[in-house]
Amino acid sequence: MSGDLAEAKAAARRAAAERRARAHDSRPPGAAGRLSELLAGYRGVPVSGYMPIRTEIDPLPAMAEASAHGPVAVPVIRGRGRPLDFARWQPGCALVPGPFGAPVPTQHEPVVPEILIVPLLAFDRRGHRLGYGGGFYDRTLAGLRARGPVLAVGFAFAAQEADEIPVEPTDAPLDLVVTEHEILTPVR
């Protein structure tokens, strides 16, 4: 990545983190309602959500609903530069601290998701996502998409939308973005 692109992404991350923190502080109840609505159309399809950290929007209510109809997993980081693994999650399952503070199930029952609910710092209307910079979801989506169809769903507060996200060739695009207000189909 060029120095200019790295600087642009760092500045975008700082601004996005501030917008997300403000949105988190004023979040309305039921913020996962649109995500539940989307997942209801995919009952039984293996889903990966995430355990929210910092000021991320909380997908757990939608994940709990989806778990009544099919397997739901959460990501497990296995090491720097590696794609994510996914362990089956159920409401109330035993958890231990994982890397970066996100809890993971104590029992690692592997799941291969066909839908990934992806956390992010910012998104744009073209389906670009700004993450934390580790490339975990980019590598994971590339590997899963090489095996078959996968739906990458960014989940964020509407306030996390940016006019434009700085991207590089390895950045995996999102297929949909869900906010507390709407379900967006990116315009490419």
Backbone bond lengths (Angstrom), bond angles and torsions (degrees), N, CA, C in turn:
res aa  C-N    CA-C-N  psi(-1)  N-CA   C-N-CA  omega(-1)  CA-C   N-CA-C  phi
1 M - - - 1.449 - - 1.527 107.81 -
2 S 1.314 116.27 134.05 1.460 120.49 179.75 1.523 110.20 -67.65
3 G 1.313 115.41 158.38 1.457 120.76 178.99 1.509 112.67 -60.58
4 D 1.353 116.30 -39.44 1.469 120.22 179.38 1.522 111.23 -64.16
5 L 1.339 117.04 -42.44 1.467 120.55 179.35 1.524 110.50 -67.16
6 A 1.318 117.33 -41.42 1.468 120.84 178.20 1.526 110.49 -60.96
7 E 1.330 116.94 -42.28 1.469 120.87 178.28 1.526 111.00 -65.79
8 A 1.335 116.64 -40.85 1.470 120.47 179.36 1.521 110.41 -63.74
9 K 1.334 116.99 -42.01 1.469 119.89 179.11 1.530 110.73 -67.04
10 A 1.320 117.97 -40.63 1.470 120.85 179.46 1.526 110.43 -61.95
11 A 1.328 117.06 -43.97 1.468 120.68 178.91 1.529 110.46 -65.78
12 A 1.324 116.49 -41.11 1.468 120.25 178.75 1.522 110.63 -64.15
13 R 1.339 117.68 -38.29 1.475 120.62 178.33 1.527 111.27 -63.81
14 R 1.317 117.26 -43.14 1.469 120.17 179.78 1.532 110.68 -61.45
15 A 1.327 116.76 -47.84 1.466 120.79 -179.47 1.529 110.69 -64.09
16 A 1.336 116.28 -41.43 1.469 120.50 -179.00 1.521 111.39 -66.14
17 A 1.322 117.16 -40.39 1.469 120.63 179.58 1.529 110.28 -61.44
18 E 1.331 117.12 -38.57 1.468 120.73 178.39 1.529 111.10 -66.68
19 R 1.347 116.78 -43.78 1.479 120.02 178.82 1.523 110.18 -63.05
20 R 1.337 116.26 -42.80 1.463 119.54 -178.32 1.526 110.74 -65.60
21 A 1.311 118.02 -40.90 1.468 120.93 179.14 1.528 111.10 -61.02
22 R 1.330 116.97 -42.33 1.464 119.93 177.73 1.527 111.05 -64.21
23 A 1.335 116.76 -42.26 1.470 120.61 178.62 1.524 110.70 -64.17
24 H 1.310 116.49 -39.79 1.470 121.03 179.98 1.525 110.24 -63.58
25 D 1.324 116.68 -41.92 1.466 120.88 -179.12 1.528 112.25 -64.45
26 S 1.328 117.32 -28.89 1.467 120.03 -178.03 1.523 112.33 -111.73
27 R 1.324 116.90 20.71 1.477 120.32 -175.07 1.526 111.71 -62.00
28 P 1.314 113.99 141.31 1.467 118.96 177.44 1.530 109.79 -83.70
29 P 1.318 117.28 158.36 1.467 118.63 173.52 1.527 109.09 -66.86
30 G 1.317 116.09 152.61 1.461 120.39 177.84 1.513 114.42 75.64
31 A 1.333 117.85 25.57 1.468 121.29 -176.51 1.525 113.07 -61.47
32 A 1.332 118.37 -21.38 1.472 121.25 -178.97 1.525 112.51 -91.80
33 G 1.317 118.76 8.52 1.464 121.95 -177.02 1.522 113.68 -59.03
34 R 1.318 117.89 -45.25 1.472 121.14 179.74 1.525 110.71 -66.30
35 L 1.332 116.98 -35.33 1.463 120.04 177.44 1.524 110.03 -65.99
36 S 1.311 117.73 -41.93 1.474 121.42 175.61 1.520 110.67 -59.46
37 E 1.319 115.40 -42.53 1.471 121.19 179.09 1.530 110.41 -59.36
38 L 1.316 117.08 -45.27 1.463 121.06 179.32 1.532 110.97 -63.86
39 L 1.331 116.74 -49.30 1.466 120.34 -176.03 1.525 112.59 -65.79
40 A 1.326 117.77 -26.03 1.468 120.43 178.45 1.526 111.36 -60.58
41 G 1.308 117.56 -25.93 1.456 121.44 177.63 1.517 113.89 -80.17
42 Y 1.330 117.18 -2.02 1.463 122.22 -178.09 1.528 111.14 -128.02
43 R 1.299 117.52 35.17 1.472 120.99 -177.03 1.528 110.72 -54.70
44 G 1.324 115.51 132.74 1.455 121.81 177.80 1.521 114.45 89.00
45 V 1.335 118.16 -15.35 1.464 121.44 178.80 1.531 108.05 -76.28
46 P 1.351 118.40 133.52 1.471 119.98 178.72 1.533 111.36 -61.19
47 V 1.326 115.26 128.20 1.466 123.37 -175.50 1.519 109.29 -121.08
48 S 1.318 116.04 142.47 1.456 120.53 167.59 1.518 107.83 -113.73
49 G 1.313 115.71 127.42 1.456 121.42 173.60 1.515 107.80 -106.64
50 Y 1.302 116.88 -145.26 1.465 121.40 175.34 1.516 108.66 -160.24
51 M 1.314 115.02 155.87 1.457 121.83 175.26 1.533 106.24 -90.12
52 P 1.334 118.09 115.35 1.463 119.61 -173.04 1.524 112.62 -64.83
53 I 1.318 114.83 137.14 1.464 122.12 175.13 1.523 108.21 -126.19
54 R 1.300 115.20 163.82 1.456 122.66 -179.83 1.535 109.47 51.78
55 T 1.314 116.82 -120.65 1.465 120.61 -177.00 1.529 111.83 -112.72
56 E 1.338 117.60 25.28 1.461 121.24 179.34 1.525 110.69 -65.64
57 I 1.309 116.20 146.27 1.455 121.78 174.62 1.536 107.62 -64.50
58 D 1.317 116.90 142.01 1.464 122.83 -170.89 1.535 112.07 -89.95
59 P 1.350 117.31 112.27 1.461 120.21 178.13 1.524 113.94 -89.17
60 L 1.338 118.05 -2.80 1.469 120.78 -171.12 1.529 114.46 -57.65
61 P 1.344 120.57 -39.72 1.470 117.79 177.43 1.539 112.58 -59.95
62 A 1.327 117.44 -41.81 1.470 120.59 178.61 1.520 110.90 -68.86
63 M 1.323 117.08 -37.47 1.465 120.68 178.37 1.526 110.42 -64.63
64 A 1.331 117.07 -40.37 1.465 120.76 179.58 1.532 110.52 -62.81
65 E 1.324 116.74 -42.59 1.466 119.82 177.21 1.523 110.68 -62.72
66 A 1.319 117.43 -44.31 1.471 121.44 -178.71 1.528 111.39 -65.02
67 S 1.333 117.35 -31.86 1.469 120.50 -177.06 1.527 112.31 -67.36
68 A 1.317 117.73 -17.03 1.462 120.90 176.87 1.528 111.56 -75.11
69 H 1.338 116.74 -13.00 1.465 120.61 -174.29 1.525 114.02 -120.80
70 G 1.322 118.42 -10.01 1.460 120.46 -177.94 1.515 110.27 -179.76
71 P 1.325 116.40 177.29 1.464 119.70 -176.96 1.532 112.88 -69.71
72 V 1.319 115.05 135.93 1.461 122.66 175.03 1.523 106.41 -124.95
73 A 1.314 115.82 136.88 1.460 121.27 -177.88 1.522 109.69 -128.54
74 V 1.324 114.67 168.15 1.461 121.90 171.35 1.520 107.62 -127.24
75 P 1.336 117.04 153.36 1.459 120.01 -178.11 1.525 111.99 -72.66
76 V 1.321 113.77 147.61 1.461 122.13 175.63 1.527 107.12 -126.51
77 I 1.315 116.79 121.86 1.465 121.46 178.74 1.524 108.14 -82.44
78 R 1.322 115.75 124.64 1.470 121.46 -179.00 1.515 113.00 -102.75
79 G 1.310 117.33 -8.75 1.463 119.58 177.81 1.512 111.51 154.89
80 R 1.309 114.52 158.27 1.457 122.21 179.85 1.527 109.44 -59.78
81 G 1.330 115.70 135.30 1.451 120.63 177.03 1.525 114.59 79.76
82 R 1.324 117.53 3.37 1.463 121.07 -179.22 1.530 110.12 -109.16
83 P 1.343 116.42 153.86 1.466 118.25 174.05 1.523 110.19 -70.46
84 L 1.310 115.61 165.19 1.457 121.45 178.54 1.521 111.26 -76.20
85 D 1.317 115.77 150.44 1.463 122.81 165.32 1.524 105.57 -102.00
86 F 1.327 116.63 168.35 1.457 120.39 179.97 1.517 109.98 -133.22
87 A 1.327 115.69 130.27 1.462 122.27 -179.76 1.526 108.68 -114.01
88 R 1.318 115.33 138.11 1.472 120.36 -179.30 1.521 110.07 -60.14
89 W 1.322 114.52 136.42 1.462 123.33 179.90 1.514 107.88 -125.04
90 Q 1.317 115.90 143.77 1.454 122.71 171.88 1.524 107.40 -139.44
91 P 1.322 117.74 150.46 1.464 118.72 177.51 1.532 110.16 -54.12
92 G 1.305 115.52 131.44 1.462 120.64 177.81 1.516 115.71 82.88
93 C 1.336 118.53 1.64 1.463 119.44 -180.00 1.532 109.78 -68.61
94 A 1.309 115.73 155.36 1.464 120.80 180.00 1.530 109.76 -69.86
95 L 1.331 115.63 134.01 1.458 122.06 -177.06 1.521 110.80 -126.19
96 V 1.324 115.85 153.55 1.460 122.74 172.92 1.526 107.83 -129.51
97 P 1.325 117.89 156.99 1.468 118.90 177.90 1.526 111.12 -63.97
98 G 1.324 115.47 135.45 1.454 121.31 175.63 1.518 109.74 -110.42
99 P 1.327 117.32 -178.41 1.461 120.27 177.15 1.529 111.24 -57.43
100 F 1.309 116.69 146.93 1.463 124.51 179.49 1.522 113.15 64.08
101 G 1.332 118.32 12.77 1.453 121.91 174.15 1.515 115.84 87.96
102 A 1.322 118.74 -1.76 1.471 119.98 178.66 1.525 109.27 -84.09
103 P 1.333 117.78 123.58 1.462 120.04 179.34 1.530 111.84 -65.08
104 V 1.329 115.30 149.59 1.466 122.10 176.47 1.529 108.24 -130.81
105 P 1.330 117.55 152.68 1.470 120.05 179.33 1.533 111.78 -61.16
106 T 1.328 115.79 142.86 1.473 119.41 177.96 1.521 110.79 -67.77
107 Q 1.325 117.13 -34.42 1.466 122.02 176.25 1.527 107.67 -94.43
108 H 1.336 116.32 124.92 1.468 118.99 -178.89 1.524 109.78 -98.32
109 E 1.336 115.08 89.59 1.460 121.18 173.13 1.527 106.41 -95.85
110 P 1.346 118.53 108.18 1.470 120.70 -174.22 1.525 113.11 -64.68
111 V 1.319 114.88 143.92 1.464 123.63 175.43 1.524 106.46 -134.67
112 V 1.320 116.65 139.50 1.471 121.16 172.58 1.527 106.56 -105.94
113 P 1.323 117.26 104.34 1.465 119.92 -175.67 1.523 112.80 -74.81
114 E 1.326 114.60 150.28 1.459 121.42 172.15 1.521 110.37 -106.89
115 I 1.334 115.65 -15.62 1.464 122.62 173.72 1.520 106.82 -126.81
116 L 1.326 116.43 128.35 1.458 121.45 176.19 1.521 108.88 -115.29
117 I 1.325 116.12 121.06 1.460 121.86 171.15 1.527 104.57 -87.70
118 V 1.316 115.93 116.89 1.461 121.48 -169.11 1.531 110.74 -109.65
119 P 1.336 116.85 124.06 1.466 119.02 174.56 1.531 109.64 -74.77
120 L 1.321 116.34 161.62 1.461 118.98 -178.51 1.515 110.85 -163.60
121 L 1.319 114.41 165.14 1.463 120.59 172.84 1.522 110.73 -91.64
122 A 1.337 116.28 -38.96 1.468 120.49 -178.94 1.520 109.17 -153.90
123 F 1.333 115.00 159.28 1.461 121.96 176.13 1.523 108.44 -142.84
124 D 1.322 115.76 161.70 1.458 119.36 171.50 1.522 109.20 -126.58
125 R 1.296 116.40 172.42 1.476 122.07 -175.17 1.529 112.83 -71.02
126 R 1.317 117.99 -7.12 1.458 120.94 176.52 1.527 111.74 -92.69
127 G 1.333 116.87 1.00 1.462 120.25 178.12 1.507 114.26 89.09
128 H 1.318 116.87 12.77 1.457 119.47 175.67 1.524 108.98 -84.29
129 R 1.320 114.57 146.44 1.460 122.21 -175.80 1.512 109.31 -126.47
130 L 1.311 115.82 139.47 1.455 121.18 172.83 1.521 107.30 -109.05
131 G 1.327 116.07 115.13 1.454 121.57 179.03 1.523 110.24 -100.74
132 Y 1.311 115.22 -156.15 1.462 120.36 -177.09 1.525 112.96 -86.34
133 G 1.331 117.88 -9.91 1.461 120.11 175.66 1.515 115.56 105.92
134 G 1.325 117.79 -0.09 1.465 119.81 -179.52 1.513 114.12 -84.52
135 G 1.329 117.77 -16.49 1.458 121.80 179.00 1.517 115.20 74.99
136 F 1.327 117.91 9.82 1.473 120.78 -176.47 1.531 112.24 -60.16
137 Y 1.328 116.93 -48.60 1.466 119.26 -179.06 1.523 111.51 -70.56
138 D 1.319 118.13 -34.38 1.464 120.20 177.94 1.529 110.59 -61.51
139 R 1.327 117.39 -48.36 1.476 121.05 178.79 1.526 110.59 -64.10
140 T 1.320 116.25 -42.40 1.465 120.62 -177.82 1.520 111.10 -64.33
141 L 1.327 117.05 -47.55 1.462 120.38 179.81 1.526 111.39 -63.37
142 A 1.318 117.44 -39.63 1.469 119.91 177.88 1.529 110.28 -59.98
143 G 1.324 117.30 -44.88 1.461 121.05 179.98 1.518 112.71 -66.74
144 L 1.328 117.15 -44.99 1.460 120.32 179.90 1.521 111.68 -66.48
145 R 1.326 117.29 -40.87 1.466 120.47 -179.79 1.526 111.59 -67.51
146 A 1.316 117.56 -27.00 1.468 120.25 176.25 1.535 110.87 -68.64
147 R 1.326 116.95 -23.49 1.470 122.21 -179.14 1.518 113.35 -91.05
148 G 1.332 117.43 -23.08 1.460 120.34 -177.48 1.505 111.31 164.44
149 P 1.333 116.50 -176.41 1.463 119.66 -177.58 1.531 112.14 -67.33
150 V 1.307 114.85 137.30 1.466 123.41 177.75 1.526 107.20 -140.36
151 L 1.318 116.10 137.30 1.454 121.53 178.04 1.527 108.32 -103.01
152 A 1.332 116.55 114.62 1.468 122.09 178.62 1.519 108.25 -97.57
153 V 1.333 115.50 115.75 1.457 122.34 -175.44 1.524 109.18 -114.95
154 G 1.314 116.85 109.19 1.456 120.22 173.41 1.515 109.38 -72.62
155 F 1.330 117.21 136.99 1.465 121.07 178.97 1.514 107.29 -123.51
156 A 1.337 115.71 122.99 1.464 119.67 -172.43 1.520 110.58 -157.73
157 F 1.311 115.11 163.87 1.454 120.95 168.45 1.529 107.39 -72.45
158 A 1.312 117.58 145.92 1.465 121.37 177.86 1.525 111.03 -55.32
159 A 1.325 117.13 -32.66 1.463 121.59 -179.02 1.527 112.51 -66.43
160 Q 1.319 117.82 -10.91 1.467 120.84 179.34 1.524 112.67 -83.77
161 E 1.330 116.81 -3.35 1.465 119.18 178.79 1.521 110.45 -67.82
162 A 1.317 115.33 136.52 1.462 122.78 176.43 1.527 108.28 -118.58
163 D 1.310 116.59 156.30 1.465 119.80 177.76 1.523 110.44 -63.76
164 E 1.325 116.09 -41.71 1.458 120.68 -177.98 1.528 109.52 -153.45
165 I 1.321 115.36 136.46 1.465 122.02 177.46 1.523 107.80 -102.83
166 P 1.330 118.42 130.92 1.465 118.89 174.69 1.536 108.84 -69.55
167 V 1.325 117.29 129.04 1.462 121.26 -176.12 1.519 111.35 -126.83
168 E 1.323 113.01 158.96 1.458 121.57 173.00 1.527 107.72 -129.22
169 P 1.314 118.97 166.83 1.463 121.34 -173.36 1.531 115.25 -57.46
170 T 1.310 118.69 -27.66 1.467 120.71 -178.30 1.525 113.68 -85.22
171 D 1.317 118.56 -4.76 1.465 121.59 179.56 1.525 109.77 -73.52
172 A 1.327 116.27 119.71 1.467 122.01 -178.50 1.526 109.82 -79.92
173 P 1.332 118.38 128.69 1.463 120.65 179.60 1.521 112.23 -76.31
174 L 1.315 114.99 157.24 1.462 122.35 174.71 1.523 109.13 -90.21
175 D 1.336 115.74 148.27 1.460 120.70 176.66 1.521 111.54 -87.78
176 L 1.322 116.02 -31.17 1.460 123.23 178.19 1.520 108.30 -145.81
177 V 1.314 116.33 158.57 1.461 121.95 170.07 1.521 106.45 -129.15
178 V 1.324 116.01 130.15 1.457 121.96 178.16 1.523 107.89 -114.87
179 T 1.328 115.42 129.72 1.460 120.48 174.42 1.530 107.82 -117.87
180 E 1.303 116.87 -178.24 1.460 119.99 177.49 1.529 111.28 -67.90
181 H 1.344 116.90 -12.99 1.465 120.85 -176.98 1.521 115.26 -109.59
182 E 1.346 117.74 -30.22 1.458 118.61 -171.56 1.530 112.69 -157.36
183 I 1.332 113.75 168.08 1.457 122.83 173.59 1.519 105.62 -112.36
184 L 1.333 116.42 118.07 1.462 122.57 -174.69 1.534 110.45 -105.92
185 T 1.304 116.12 134.54 1.461 121.67 170.71 1.527 106.43 -101.12
186 P 1.326 117.47 118.52 1.487 119.87 -177.63 1.526 112.34 -59.31
187 V 1.320 114.27 146.73 1.452 123.14 174.35 1.514 106.84 -100.41
188 R 1.309 116.28 117.80 1.486 119.39 -177.46 1.510 110.52 -102.33
